């Protein structure tokens, strides 16, 4: 299969270990709620609903819970090391003015976090979204560290964001915001220190502006490796735009081949529902369709569309190009994002934003397999509910790692001043994703064997959880991925030694 061919304990009251966190407002986002669209009343309702359930949706708290969960399986870690691995090593905040096309002077806030440089320079996308917060950026940077370790590319984790709504700004405004953000960050970015890439609300054009600004600030050097996800003319890698979705298909295909979902051996013929129809979701829809899956539903912030015989993805794309959204596609049933998440289907792919599958809706999920194309779409409480129900989750740090993998290829090409052919990139991506998926599945088997060799409590991946006969619960795939990644990062940290 070559997807690029065509084109334990209840920790909801978890105390944050980092004294700097906790000052942010309650994080609440619900399916179908888009704050950018000014849907404040809907957001308010969701706030009330989630607050009642008492689930902490701060993504930085969530990633720390995920690390703690995995650390239980790594008793050999040197005391204190896990505290280091949970923190953000650098957080930069910049406030800057822009003269927007409407004639106003407006202030914007930008962040750039480095979570870890243990295995290499910081690497991570830049998000333009009205809901960007410092803690979201910290969380996304941490997820990058674990993702790079899972696919074994020599990067640490970083992330950036600017609080802005690209839908309400002109292209010219966005270019000015990008340039000023990069200029304010000054030498925080660099080809060997911290390398941005696209994320929600940014694209190859944004990366071209980042490169150009950095080049103006550092003339006379090969600055191409300072940013990835660039246009091809600027040294971008062929297939980078498709890479995240392609990696997702490769990882899902391999996991199915290995029996993660009993009775579902491949994506071919599988029914698929995808939340989010942007860079990742729309391309995933196309690639899964090409691989023989039946994509029955897709959605974006406006809502979703469903057809039980399968949507024609080219028609959805054409409709989105014409109207700006997937909703309203003729011949389909309109559904909400909440309905999409609850559709009976073989594979559910959240490809939008964080906290979509939570404690309050996890019991409604009726898929056989969740493949996390987005970062952080499932909360820890929802993880436990789905695991108990025997629904495996292919975690974000594996499922969406194709993007950073091809970014790594782009970085290497830029350093060597080479341009690799698509075949070469596809082949290398396939090897990386297969190896990473196997490593995570092997780790899950190893952990659960170690845990309970007798009764096979967690031995059957995806199978319903049985009561463990020892203290630790059987590990799910996310825990296995974190154990693998933390072990790799921790080993490197100890080999280097804690400086000085
Ligand atoms: P994008 O901005 O291109 O698309 C986001 C999509 O999600 C849009 O269709 C938007 O309408 C939809 N959306 C936003 N809010 C929503 C809501 N409340 N309900 C339903 N849909 C909503 O962003 P992207 O680059 O496709 O990124 C999507 C996810 O994938 C993010 O979590 C991102 O961090 C992750 N990711 C992206 C890349 C990459 O290479 N772009 C790599 C790894 C992970």
Boltz pocket constraint, residues with backbone or C-beta under 6 A from the ligand:
constraints:
  - pocket:
      binder: B
      contacts: [[A, 30], [A, 31], [A, 32], [A, 33], [A, 34], [A, 198], [A, 199], [A, 200], [A, 201], [A, 202], [A, 240], [A, 241], [A, 244], [A, 275], [A, 276], [A, 277], [A, 278], [A, 279], [A, 280], [A, 281], [A, 299], [A, 300], [A, 301], [A, 302], [A, 337], [A, 351], [A, 352], [A, 353], [A, 354], [A, 373], [A, 374], [A, 375], [A, 376], [A, 400], [A, 401], [A, 403], [A, 404]]
      max_distance: 6.0
